[in-house]
Amino acid sequence: MSKIKKEMIEVKGFEIQIYTEDFKNDYISLTDIARYKNKEEPNVVVANWMRNFNTIEYLGIWEKLNNPEFNPLEFEGFLKEAGSNAFTLSPQKWATTTNAKGLFVKVGRGGGTFAHKDIAFKFASWISAEFELYIIKDYQRLKEDETSKLSLTWNLHREISKINYKIHTDAIQTYLLNDLTDSQLGFKYASEADMLNVSLFDKTAKQWRDENKNLKGNMRDYASLNELLVLANMESYNAILIEKGLEQKERMIELRKLARNQMLSLEKLNNTGIKRLGNKSKK
């Protein structure tokens, strides 16, 4: 999983929290949305919404479509009772009993009931169609900004990788290619590049092309941000190892270690936010 980060949108003077996972799985605060209807007791608004038959039906359908671990038997029991005068259901009980993942309750500072964006928009429409449209509009603006920033970041890492590739090839030409013919030069460049590819991606450029015949470009054009960052470091490090006179076999062992250690470190860094959020939501 990717890092969860907290963001905020402001809709008609109300701040609404969003927890974003990899810019795809977004959870929006129902508690913040509910303040549009009742500033003093937003949780009462959420509780009233949870009593409706249509709400339970929608939540159950969403879980069936998105959550293979959902408990449909418990859902059917809630659905039969929903709408009656005596029926009540808290978000926490719904999540715990049915093993739902569309809703969760976060305690502590900035806490409240959070729901996947599909569910949050449904809740907002129940409160006010106008308010729902304002939320969707500001949410879309936030996503467009994120997409733009992500694209710029990816392109930056791609350019860094290209610059380091030039440093890498210069080192090859200076220290490894003095006695090779023109036909051998191209092979040596490809050999060094594929050594990096195998160290990081576990495959050569040709293997990637054979597996992805319908894609344009090369494997590095489809690399993640983490992979591009590690690749740039590997190219710089390989240039240093070449200057030191290490043979390719020795360099590949060192580069493989570097790739694995740095990828694990970046993944661990990305996962820290998710684990922290998950622990808080269980308290």
C-alpha positions, 0 to 999 in steps of 0.5 A, a space after each residue: 500500500 501507498 502512503 496515506 496523506 491528509 488533505 483538506 477542501 473548503 466548501 462554502 466555509 466548511 473544512 472537510 478532511 480527506 485521507 488520500 491513498 495513492 490518489 485513488 482510494 479517498 476517504 472523506 469525513 462524513 462528520 465534517 460534511 454533516 456540520 453543514 446541517 448541524 454544526 453542534 452535533 454532526 454525529 447525530 446527522 450521520 446516525 440518522 442517515 445510517 437508520 435509513 433502508 436506502 442507506 444500508 442497501 447502498 452500503 451493502 451493494 458498495 461493499 459487495 462490489 469492492 470488498 471480497 471480505 464483506 459479510 453479506 449475512 450480517 448485512 441482510 440482517 441489518 437491511 431487514 431492520 432498517 427503517 423501523 422506528 427502533 432501528 439504530 446502527 453506528 458506523 463503528 458497529 457496521 464496520 465491525 459486524 460486516 467487516 466493511 471497508 467503506 466506512 471507518 471511525 477515527 478517534 482523536 484529533 481530527 477524528 470522526 466518521 470517514 467514508 470512501 468518496 463514493 459513499 461520502 458523495 451519497 451522504 452529501 446528496 442526502 444532506 443537500 444536493 447543492 452542497 454535494 455539487 460544491 463538494 464534488 467540484 472542489 474535490 475534482 479541483 484537488 484531484 486535478 492539482 494532485 495529478 499535475 503535481 504527480 506528473 511534474 514529479 515523475 518527469 523530474 525524476 525521469 530527467 534526473 535519471 537521464 542526466 545520471 545515464 549520461 554520467 553512467 555512459 561517460 564512465 563506461 566510455 572512459 574506463 571500459 571501452 578503450 579497446 573495443 571496436 565500434 560494433 562492440 561499443 553498442 553491445 557494451 552500453 546495452 550490457 551495462 544498461 541491462 545490468 541495471 535493468 536486471 538489478 532493479 526490474 528483474 528483466 532485460 530491456 528485450 524481455 520487457 519488450 517481448 512482454 509488452 509489445 503493445 506499449 510504446 517506449 521502454 520499461 523506464 518510461 513506465 517505472 514508478 517514482 520510487 523506481 526512477 529515484 533508485 535507478 538514478 542512484 544506481 547509475 551514479 553508483 555504478 559510475 563510481 564502481 567502474 572508476 574503482 575498477 570493479 568487474 561487472 559481476 562484482 558491480 551487479 552484486 553491489 547494485 542489486 543490494 543497493 536496489 533492494 535496500 533502497 526500494 524497501 526503505 522507500 516502501 517502508 516510508 510510504 507504508 508508515 502513514 497507513 499503519 499509523 492511521 489503521 492503529 488509530 482507527 482501531 482504538 
